[in-house]
């Protein structure tokens, strides 16, 4: 759970660092720090993904319908892929700046891809949060694994 919320904090910090305009990368110090940050971010994402894949089984109950299980897996993989690709496309944009390629098809493609991954990731995060709320209403224990501090009260758990 620490990794879940810690990564959220790290992701929000990354969002707070975002640039207003790509031309800000003209500042070499900013470009260097953004490249280092994107590299660290990518390492953290890949490390968290591998850790979760190999050490943490799904928290979904066994009786979860196969389609719902598949959708949950797709959303999780999509979020990992999305945040990883945000970093990768950011690194590509930075590499193009290092190569003095600041305009043209390659830069436009990298910027569009970056924006697509950012917006796609936001969408998947919304779906993830909506699913968590859905599981809270179901009372199947998923909410409590993600947000134990806001777990069900005794009255919600035992309406009788």
DOTI-833226 format. One record per residue: residue number from 1; x, y, z of N, C-alpha, C in turn. Coordinates in nm, 2 decimals, always signed. Layout:
<pts>
     i      npx      npy      npz     capx     capy     capz      cpx      cpy      cpz
   NUM        X        Y        Z        X        Y        Z        X        Y        Z
...
</pts>
This chain:
<pts>
     i      npx      npy      npz     capx     capy     capz      cpx      cpy      cpz
     1    +0.08    -0.12    +0.00    +0.00    +0.00    +0.00    +0.09    +0.13    +0.00
     2    +0.20    +0.12    +0.07    +0.29    +0.24    +0.07    +0.33    +0.26    -0.07
     3    +0.36    +0.16    -0.15    +0.40    +0.18    -0.29    +0.29    +0.24    -0.37
     4    +0.17    +0.20    -0.35    +0.05    +0.25    -0.42    +0.04    +0.40    -0.40
     5    +0.04    +0.45    -0.27    +0.02    +0.59    -0.24    +0.15    +0.67    -0.26
     6    +0.27    +0.60    -0.24    +0.39    +0.67    -0.26    +0.41    +0.70    -0.41
     7    +0.37    +0.60    -0.49    +0.38    +0.63    -0.64    +0.29    +0.74    -0.68
     8    +0.17    +0.74    -0.62    +0.07    +0.85    -0.65    +0.14    +0.99    -0.62
     9    +0.20    +1.00    -0.50    +0.27    +1.12    -0.46    +0.38    +1.15    -0.56
    10    +0.46    +1.05    -0.60    +0.56    +1.07    -0.70    +0.51    +1.12    -0.84
    11    +0.40    +1.06    -0.88    +0.33    +1.10    -1.00    +0.28    +1.24    -1.00
    12    +0.22    +1.28    -0.88    +0.17    +1.42    -0.87    +0.28    +1.52    -0.87
    13    +0.39    +1.48    -0.80    +0.51    +1.56    -0.81    +0.56    +1.58    -0.95
    14    +0.56    +1.47    -1.03    +0.60    +1.48    -1.17    +0.51    +1.58    -1.25
    15    +0.38    +1.57    -1.22    +0.28    +1.66    -1.28    +0.31    +1.80    -1.24
    16    +0.35    +1.83    -1.12    +0.37    +1.96    -1.08    +0.50    +2.02    -1.15
    17    +0.59    +1.94    -1.20    +0.71    +1.98    -1.26    +0.69    +2.01    -1.41
    18    +0.57    +1.97    -1.46    +0.55    +1.98    -1.61    +0.58    +2.12    -1.66
    19    +0.62    +2.12    -1.78    +0.66    +2.24    -1.85    +0.54    +2.31    -1.91
    20    +0.54    +2.44    -1.92    +0.43    +2.51    -1.99    +0.45    +2.50    -2.14
    21    +0.57    +2.51    -2.18    +0.61    +2.51    -2.33    +0.73    +2.43    -2.35
    22    +0.74    +2.36    -2.45    +0.86    +2.28    -2.48    +0.98    +2.36    -2.50
    23    +0.96    +2.49    -2.54    +1.08    +2.58    -2.56    +1.15    +2.61    -2.43
    24    +1.09    +2.58    -2.32    +1.16    +2.60    -2.19    +1.29    +2.51    -2.18
    25    +1.29    +2.40    -2.27    +1.40    +2.31    -2.27    +1.53    +2.38    -2.33
    26    +1.51    +2.50    -2.38    +1.63    +2.57    -2.43    +1.73    +2.59    -2.31
    27    +1.68    +2.60    -2.19    +1.76    +2.61    -2.07    +1.83    +2.47    -2.05
    28    +1.96    +2.47    -2.07    +2.03    +2.34    -2.06    +2.02    +2.28    -1.92
    29    +2.02    +2.36    -1.82    +2.01    +2.30    -1.68    +1.87    +2.24    -1.66
    30    +1.77    +2.30    -1.71    +1.63    +2.25    -1.70    +1.62    +2.12    -1.78
    31    +1.68    +2.12    -1.90    +1.68    +2.00    -1.99    +1.75    +1.89    -1.92
    32    +1.86    +1.91    -1.86    +1.93    +1.81    -1.79    +1.85    +1.75    -1.67
    33    +1.80    +1.84    -1.59    +1.72    +1.79    -1.48    +1.60    +1.72    -1.52
    34    +1.53    +1.76    -1.63    +1.41    +1.69    -1.68    +1.45    +1.55    -1.73
    35    +1.57    +1.54    -1.79    +1.61    +1.41    -1.85    +1.64    +1.31    -1.73
    36    +1.71    +1.37    -1.63    +1.74    +1.28    -1.51    +1.61    +1.24    -1.44
    37    +1.52    +1.34    -1.42    +1.39    +1.30    -1.36    +1.32    +1.20    -1.44
    38    +1.31    +1.22    -1.57    +1.23    +1.12    -1.65    +1.30    +0.98    -1.64
    39    +1.43    +0.98    -1.64    +1.50    +0.85    -1.63    +1.47    +0.78    -1.49
    40    +1.48    +0.86    -1.39    +1.44    +0.80    -1.25    +1.30    +0.76    -1.25
    41    +1.21    +0.84    -1.30    +1.07    +0.81    -1.30    +1.04    +0.68    -1.38
    42    +1.11    +0.66    -1.49    +1.09    +0.54    -1.57    +1.15    +0.41    -1.49
    43    +1.26    +0.43    -1.43    +1.31    +0.32    -1.35    +1.22    +0.28    -1.23
    44    +1.16    +0.38    -1.17    +1.07    +0.36    -1.06    +0.94    +0.28    -1.11
    45    +0.89    +0.33    -1.23    +0.77    +0.27    -1.29    +0.80    +0.12    -1.32
    46    +0.91    +0.09    -1.39    +0.94    -0.04    -1.43    +0.97    -0.13    -1.30
    47    +1.04    -0.07    -1.21    +1.07    -0.14    -1.08    +0.94    -0.18    -1.01
    48    +0.85    -0.08    -1.00    +0.72    -0.11    -0.93    +0.64    -0.21    -1.01
    49    +0.64    -0.21    -1.14    +0.57    -0.30    -1.22    +0.62    -0.44    -1.19
    50    +0.75    -0.46    -1.20    +0.81    -0.59    -1.18    +0.79    -0.64    -1.04
    51    +0.80    -0.55    -0.94    +0.78    -0.59    -0.80    +0.64    -0.64    -0.79
    52    +0.54    -0.57    -0.84    +0.40    -0.61    -0.82    +0.37    -0.73    -0.90
    53    +0.43    -0.75    -1.02    +0.40    -0.87    -1.10    +0.45    -1.00    -1.03
    54    +0.56    -0.99    -0.97    +0.62    -1.11    -0.92    +0.60    -1.13    -0.77
    55    +0.55    -1.03    -0.69    +0.54    -1.05    -0.55    +0.39    -1.04    -0.50
    56    +0.31    -0.97    -0.58    +0.17    -0.94    -0.52    +0.07    -1.00    -0.61
    57    -0.01    -1.10    -0.56    -0.12    -1.15    -0.64    -0.23    -1.05    -0.64
    58    -0.32    -1.06    -0.73    -0.44    -0.97    -0.74    -0.52    -0.98    -0.61
    59    -0.57    -0.87    -0.57    -0.66    -0.86    -0.46    -0.80    -0.89    -0.49
    60    -0.83    -0.91    -0.62    -0.97    -0.94    -0.66    -1.01    -1.08    -0.60
    61    -1.14    -1.08    -0.55    -1.19    -1.21    -0.50    -1.19    -1.32    -0.61
    62    -1.18    -1.44    -0.57    -1.18    -1.55    -0.67    -1.30    -1.56    -0.75
    63    -1.41    -1.52    -0.69    -1.54    -1.52    -0.77    -1.56    -1.40    -0.86
    64    -1.46    -1.32    -0.88    -1.47    -1.21    -0.97    -1.49    -1.26    -1.11
    65    -1.60    -1.21    -1.18    -1.62    -1.26    -1.32    -1.50    -1.24    -1.41
    66    -1.47    -1.34    -1.50    -1.35    -1.33    -1.59    -1.34    -1.20    -1.67
    67    -1.45    -1.15    -1.72    -1.44    -1.02    -1.79    -1.40    -0.90    -1.70
    68    -1.45    -0.90    -1.58    -1.41    -0.80    -1.49    -1.27    -0.81    -1.45
    69    -1.22    -0.93    -1.43    -1.08    -0.96    -1.40    -0.99    -0.91    -1.51
    70    -1.03    -0.94    -1.64    -0.96    -0.90    -1.76    -0.95    -0.75    -1.77
    71    -1.07    -0.68    -1.75    -1.07    -0.54    -1.75    -0.98    -0.48    -1.65
    72    -0.98    -0.53    -1.52    -0.90    -0.48    -1.42    -0.75    -0.49    -1.46
    73    -0.72    -0.61    -1.51    -0.58    -0.63    -1.55    -0.54    -0.53    -1.66
    74    -0.63    -0.51    -1.76    -0.60    -0.42    -1.87    -0.58    -0.28    -1.82
    75    -0.66    -0.24    -1.73    -0.65    -0.10    -1.68    -0.52    -0.09    -1.60
    76    -0.48    -0.19    -1.52    -0.35    -0.18    -1.45    -0.23    -0.18    -1.55
    77    -0.23    -0.27    -1.64    -0.13    -0.27    -1.74    -0.12    -0.14    -1.82
    78    -0.24    -0.09    -1.85    -0.25    +0.04    -1.93    -0.19    +0.15    -1.85
    79    -0.22    +0.16    -1.72    -0.16    +0.27    -1.64    -0.01    +0.26    -1.63
    80    +0.04    +0.14    -1.61    +0.19    +0.12    -1.61    +0.24    +0.16    -1.74
    81    +0.18    +0.11    -1.85    +0.24    +0.14    -1.99    +0.23    +0.29    -2.01
    82    +0.11    +0.35    -1.97    +0.09    +0.49    -1.99    +0.20    +0.58    -1.92
    83    +0.22    +0.55    -1.79    +0.31    +0.64    -1.72    +0.46    +0.61    -1.77
    84    +0.48    +0.49    -1.81    +0.62    +0.46    -1.86    +0.64    +0.53    -1.99
    85    +0.53    +0.53    -2.08    +0.55    +0.60    -2.21    +0.55    +0.75    -2.19
    86    +0.49    +0.80    -2.09    +0.50    +0.95    -2.06    +0.65    +0.98    -2.05
    87    +0.72    +0.90    -1.96    +0.86    +0.92    -1.94    +0.94    +0.89    -2.07
    88    +0.91    +0.79    -2.14    +0.98    +0.75    -2.27    +0.97    +0.87    -2.37
    89    +0.85    +0.91    -2.39    +0.83    +1.02    -2.49    +0.89    +1.15    -2.44
    90    +0.89    +1.17    -2.31    +0.96    +1.29    -2.26    +1.11    +1.28    -2.28
    91    +1.17    +1.16    -2.26    +1.31    +1.14    -2.29    +1.34    +1.16    -2.44
    92    +1.25    +1.11    -2.53    +1.26    +1.13    -2.67    +1.26    +1.28    -2.70
    93    +1.17    +1.36    -2.65    +1.17    +1.50    -2.67    +1.30    +1.57    -2.62
    94    +1.34    +1.52    -2.50    +1.47    +1.58    -2.45    +1.59    +1.54    -2.54
    95    +1.59    +1.42    -2.59    +1.70    +1.37    -2.68    +1.70    +1.45    -2.81
    96    +1.58    +1.48    -2.86    +1.56    +1.57    -2.98    +1.62    +1.71    -2.96
    97    +1.59    +1.76    -2.84    +1.64    +1.89    -2.80    +1.80    +1.89    -2.80
    98    +1.85    +1.78    -2.73    +2.00    +1.76    -2.73    +2.06    +1.76    -2.87
    99    +1.98    +1.70    -2.96    +2.03    +1.69    -3.10    +2.00    +1.81    -3.18
   100    +1.95    +1.92    -3.12    +1.91    +2.04    -3.18    +1.80    +2.02    -3.29
   101    +1.71    +1.92    -3.27    +1.60    +1.90    -3.35    +1.48    +1.95    -3.27
   102    +1.45    +2.08    -3.29    +1.34    +2.14    -3.21    +1.21    +2.16    -3.28
   103    +1.21    +2.14    -3.41    +1.09    +2.15    -3.49    +1.09    +2.03    -3.59
   104    +0.98    +2.02    -3.66    +0.97    +1.92    -3.76    +0.89    +1.80    -3.72
   105    +0.88    +1.70    -3.81    +0.80    +1.59    -3.79    +0.83    +1.50    -3.67
   106    +0.96    +1.48    -3.65    +1.00    +1.40    -3.53    +0.96    +1.46    -3.40
   107    +0.98    +1.59    -3.39    +0.94    +1.66    -3.27    +0.79    +1.66    -3.25
   108    +0.72    +1.69    -3.36    +0.58    +1.70    -3.35    +0.52    +1.56    -3.32
   109    +0.58    +1.45    -3.37    +0.53    +1.32    -3.34    +0.55    +1.29    -3.19
   110    +0.67    +1.32    -3.14    +0.70    +1.30    -3.00    +0.61    +1.38    -2.91
   111    +0.58    +1.50    -2.94    +0.49    +1.59    -2.86    +0.35    +1.53    -2.86
   112    +0.30    +1.49    -2.98    +0.17    +1.43    -2.99    +0.16    +1.30    -2.91
   113    +0.26    +1.22    -2.93    +0.26    +1.09    -2.85    +0.26    +1.12    -2.70
   114    +0.34    +1.21    -2.66    +0.35    +1.24    -2.52    +0.21    +1.29    -2.47
   115    +0.15    +1.37    -2.54    +0.01    +1.42    -2.50    -0.09    +1.31    -2.50
   116    -0.08    +1.22    -2.60    -0.18    +1.11    -2.60    -0.16    +1.02    -2.48
   117    -0.03    +0.99    -2.44    -0.01    +0.91    -2.33    -0.05    +0.98    -2.20
   118    -0.03    +1.11    -2.19    -0.07    +1.18    -2.07    -0.22    +1.17    -2.06
   119    -0.29    +1.20    -2.16    -0.44    +1.20    -2.16    -0.50    +1.06    -2.14
   120    -0.44    +0.96    -2.20    -0.48    +0.82    -2.19    -0.46    +0.78    -2.04
   121    -0.35    +0.82    -1.98    -0.32    +0.78    -1.85    -0.42    +0.84    -1.75
   122    -0.45    +0.97    -1.77    -0.55    +1.03    -1.69    -0.68    +0.96    -1.70
   123    -0.72    +0.92    -1.82    -0.84    +0.84    -1.83    -0.84    +0.71    -1.76
   124    -0.73    +0.64    -1.77    -0.72    +0.51    -1.70    -0.72    +0.53    -1.55
   125    -0.66    +0.64    -1.50    -0.66    +0.67    -1.36    -0.80    +0.69    -1.31
   126    -0.88    +0.76    -1.39    -1.02    +0.79    -1.36    -1.09    +0.65    -1.35
   127    -1.07    +0.57    -1.45    -1.14    +0.43    -1.45    -1.10    +0.36    -1.32
   128    -0.97    +0.36    -1.29    -0.92    +0.29    -1.17    -0.99    +0.34    -1.04
   129    -1.00    +0.48    -1.03    -1.07    +0.53    -0.91    -1.21    +0.50    -0.91
   130    -1.28    +0.50    -1.03    -1.42    +0.46    -1.03    -1.44    +0.32    -1.00
   131    -1.35    +0.23    -1.04    -1.35    +0.09    -1.00    -1.34    +0.07    -0.85
   132    -1.25    +0.15    -0.79    -1.23    +0.14    -0.65    -1.36    +0.18    -0.57
   133    -1.42    +0.28    -0.62    -1.55    +0.32    -0.56    -1.65    +0.22    -0.58
   134    -1.66    +0.16    -0.70    -1.75    +0.05    -0.73    -1.73    -0.07    -0.63
   135    -1.60    -0.10    -0.61    -1.57    -0.21    -0.51    -1.60    -0.17    -0.37
   136    -1.60    -0.05    -0.34    -1.64    -0.01    -0.20    -1.79    -0.03    -0.19
   137    -1.86    +0.00    -0.29    -2.01    -0.03    -0.28    -2.04    -0.18    -0.28
   138    -1.96    -0.26    -0.35    -1.98    -0.40    -0.35    -1.95    -0.46    -0.21
   139    -1.85    -0.40    -0.15    -1.81    -0.45    -0.01    -1.73    -0.58    -0.02
   140    -1.65    -0.60    -0.13    -1.58    -0.72    -0.16    -1.44    -0.72    -0.10
   141    -1.40    -0.61    -0.03    -1.27    -0.60    +0.03    -1.16    -0.53    -0.05
   142    -1.19    -0.51    -0.18    -1.09    -0.44    -0.26    -1.06    -0.30    -0.21
   143    -1.16    -0.22    -0.18    -1.15    -0.09    -0.13    -1.05    -0.09    -0.01
   144    -1.08    -0.18    +0.08    -1.00    -0.18    +0.20    -0.85    -0.21    +0.17
   145    -0.82    -0.28    +0.07    -0.68    -0.31    +0.04    -0.61    -0.19    -0.02
   146    -0.69    -0.10    -0.08    -0.63    +0.02    -0.14    -0.64    +0.14    -0.05
   147    -0.74    +0.15    +0.03    -0.76    +0.27    +0.11    -0.81    +0.22    +0.25
   148    -0.72    +0.16    +0.33    -0.76    +0.10    +0.46    -0.80    +0.21    +0.56
   149    -0.75    +0.33    +0.55    -0.78    +0.44    +0.64    -0.93    +0.48    +0.62
   150    -0.98    +0.46    +0.50    -1.12    +0.49    +0.47    -1.20    +0.37    +0.45
   151    -1.16    +0.26    +0.52    -1.24    +0.14    +0.50    -1.38    +0.15    +0.55
   152    -1.45    +0.05    +0.53    -1.60    +0.05    +0.57    -1.61    +0.06    +0.72
   153    -1.71    +0.13    +0.76    -1.74    +0.14    +0.90    -1.82    +0.01    +0.94
   154    -1.83    -0.01    +1.07    -1.91    -0.13    +1.12    -2.05    -0.13    +1.06
   155    -2.11    -0.01    +1.06    -2.25    +0.00    +1.01    -2.26    -0.04    +0.86
   156    -2.16    +0.01    +0.78    -2.16    -0.02    +0.64    -2.13    -0.17    +0.61
   157    -2.05    -0.23    +0.69    -2.01    -0.37    +0.68    -2.12    -0.46    +0.72
   158    -2.20    -0.42    +0.82    -2.30    -0.51    +0.88    -2.43    -0.43    +0.90
   159    -2.50    -0.42    +0.79    -2.62    -0.34    +0.79    -2.73    -0.39    +0.89
   160    -2.72    -0.52    +0.93    -2.82    -0.57    +1.02    -2.79    -0.56    +1.16
</pts>
